[in-house]
Amino acid sequence: MNKGFLSGFLYLFCIFNIFRGEPRFLNPCLDSVCLSQTVTYKCESGSPFLLRWRVLDTNGRQYALTVAYIDGNSISRIDPIGNEFTTVLINTTGVIVSTITFTAVININNYLIECGPDFITLVNCSIVIPDILPAPVANPLTFGSTHFTFSWSPSTGQCFTNYAVSITSSVSNVTYVTNDTSLVIPISKSFNDTEYSVSIGAVDTGGRYNSSEVIRFTPNVPLFVTNLMLTQTDYPTDTNETVNITVSWNEPQSSSRPPATHYKIQYNISNEIQNKSTNVTSQTLSGFSVGLVYTVSVEAVNVLGTGTVTSATITIIIATLLPPETSASVSSLTSYIISSTPSTTQTTPSVSVTEGCNCASSTTVPIVVSVSVTFILTAILSSTLSIILTLLCVRSRSNKPVEQVKPVEQVKRDEGGTTASVAVYDEITTTKGGATSSVPLTSNPAYGPLRN
C-alpha cells in the first residue's frame, strides 16, 4: 500500500513538473501606489494544477492565510486575504490564472504580494505608498481695496489631488479647496483689525498634506510712521529769506497689515495747507520763513486707507556768526622787555624800575602786554617781573658808591650880628676811592628847602 501511494505521488510529481512553466504577472507591477488607489494584479501560475497567493508584511512574515486554486475549482471563485486583499479565480484551462485586488491604505505600505504554483517558484510585487507631498511655496499676499489674493507654486506630485488653503484666526478657521494656484478672498468688515494666518497645502489621494509657512496679515489701514524728524538744511543771513527742511521717517512697524503704498505729507505755509505725496521715506520741503514755528504731519497709506497721523515741529533759525579763532600766544623776555604776540589788539602800559632802589633816580622799562592774555598769564608775568626787579636792585647796590646820611650840627649862625637859633640839618657824606666829600642837602633839590 505504501509502495502504491509513493508510486502514485511520484507519477503525479513527474507529470506536474513536465507540464509546469514559470509563473508571471500578466500586468506589470507598479513602482508606487497612491493612497485610496485600487490596484489589481493578474498572475499566471505556469501550472495546470495549482496557483497560490501569499502576502508578506514589512517584516517578511506571512500576512493572514494563503489562497490556493487548483484545476476543478469554479471559475470566478472569490477568496479574501485578510481585510485588504481579494483573490478571484479566472481560468483553469491550460494553466491556472487568478487576480488579486486591493485598495491602498497606509498600513499595507511596503507589503509584498507573491504568486506561483508553490512556495519555491514565485513572482512578487511590492506595495510602495509615496510620502506626503511637499508643501507649495507661498507667494506674498497682494491686496486690493475689497479683497486679497493668495498664490503659490504648483505641485507636481504623483498622488496630488487639490490644494487646501487654510485661513485661521482667533475667531474662525476656514479651509478653501481649489485646483488653481491662486485664490481671491474678499475682505469683509468682520476681518477688520483681526490678525489672520494663511497657509497652503498640496493634498494627496489619501487627504494628507503639509502646510506651507504661515503668512500673517491684518486687513486694516497702516499704523503710524516712526522716528519722524525735521531738519533745517540751510541757514540764511537775511531774515526775509526762506529755507528748506528735510522730513524723514521710518515705515510703520506692523508687518502683518497691507504694506504702505505711499505717504501723505501736510504742512502750513502762509496760512495755506500744503499737501505732498511720496513713496519714499524722506522728502525736502521749501518755503519756510526765519523765526517761525512749523508743524509737519506724515501718514502712511495702503490699499485699505490712511493710517494714523504723526506730527513734529521745527523752529526756523537764522545763521549766527561763529566766534573768531584765536592763535596761540608766544611770550619772550629780552633786556627788561616782556612782549606778547596774540591775534587780537594790544596796549602798552609802562612800569618804572628805580635804579639802585633810590627814588631819586629811576629808569623806565616798557612792557608790552596783550589785553587778550588771561588773568593767569598776567599774574605769572607780574611775579616774574617782580623777581627780576629785585635781582636788579640787589646788583645795583653792590656796584654803586656807599652813601651815608648823617646829621651835622651848627651851633650858631650869625646873621647881621645876631645869633640865630640852632639849626640841625642833614648832609650827604660820600666816600669813594678813599676820599670823603660832604654835600649839603640844600644843594639837592630833591629834599626841598633847609629845615630850621
C-alpha positions, 0 to 999 in steps of 0.5 A: 500500500505504501509502495502504491501511494509513493508510486502514485505521488511520484507519477503525479510529481513527474507529470506536474513538473513536465507540464509546469512553466514559470509563473508571471504577472500578466500586468506589470507591477507598479513602482508606487501606489497612491493612497485610496488607489485600487490596484489589481494584479493578474498572475499566471501560475505556469501550472495546470494544477495549482496557483497560490497567493501569499502576502508578506508584511514589512517584516517578511512574515506571512500576512493572514492565510494563503489562497490556493486554486487548483484545476476543478475549482469554479471559475470566478471563485472569490477568496479574501486575504485578510481585510485588504486583499481579494483573490478571484479565480479566472481560468483553469484551462491550460494553466491556472490564472487568478487576480488579486485586488486591493485598495491602498491604505497606509498600513499595507505600505511596503507589503509584498504580494507573491504568486506561483504554483508553490512556495519555491517558484514565485513572482512578487510585487511590492506595495510602495505608498509615496510620502506626503507631498511637499508643501507649495511655496507661498507667494506674498499676499497682494491686496486690493481695496475689497479683497486679497489674493493668495498664490503659490507654486504648483505641485507636481506630485504623483498622488496630488489631488487639490490644494487646501488653503487654510485661513485661521484666526482667533475667531474662525478657521476656514479651509478653501479647496481649489485646483488653481494656484491662486485664490481671491478672498474678499475682505469683509468688515468682520476681518477688520483689525483681526490678525489672520494666518494663511497657509497652503497645502498640496493634498494627496489621494489619501487627504494628507498634506503639509502646510506651507509657512504661515503668512500673517496679515491684518486687513486694516489701514497702516499704523503710524510712521516712526522716528519722524524728524525735521531738519533745517538744511540751510541757514540764511543771513537775511531774515526775509529769506526762506529755507528748506527742511528735510522730513524723514521717517521710518515705515510703520512697524506692523508687518502683518497689515497691507504694506504702505503704498505711499505717504501723505505729507501736510504742512502750513505755509502762509496760512495755506495747507500744503499737501505732498505725496511720496513713496519714499521715506524722506522728502525736502520741503521749501518755503519756510520763513526765519523765526517761525514755528512749523508743524509737519504731519506724515501718514502712511497709506495702503490699499485699505486707507490712511493710517494714523497721523504723526506730527513734529515741529521745527523752529526756523533759525537764522545763521549766527556768526561763529566766534573768531579763532584765536592763535596761540600766544608766544611770550619772550623776555629780552633786556627788561622787555616782556612782549606778547604776540596774540591775534587780537589788539594790544596796549602798552602800559609802562612800569618804572624800575628805580635804579639802585632802589633810590627814588631819586633816580629811576629808569623806565622799562616798557612792557608790552602786554596783550589785553587778550592774555588771561588773568593767569598769564598776567599774574605769572608775568607780574611775579616774574617781573617782580623777581627780576626787579629785585635781582636788579636792585640787589646788583645795583647796590653792590656796584654803586658808591656807599652813601651815608646820611648823617646829621651835622650840627651848627651851633650858631649862625650869625646873621647881621650880628645876631645869633640865630637859633640852632639849626640841625640839618642833614648832609650827604657824606660820600666816600669813594676811592678813599676820599670823603666829600660832604654835600649839603642837602640844600644843594639837592633839590630833591629834599626841598628847602633847609629845615630850621 
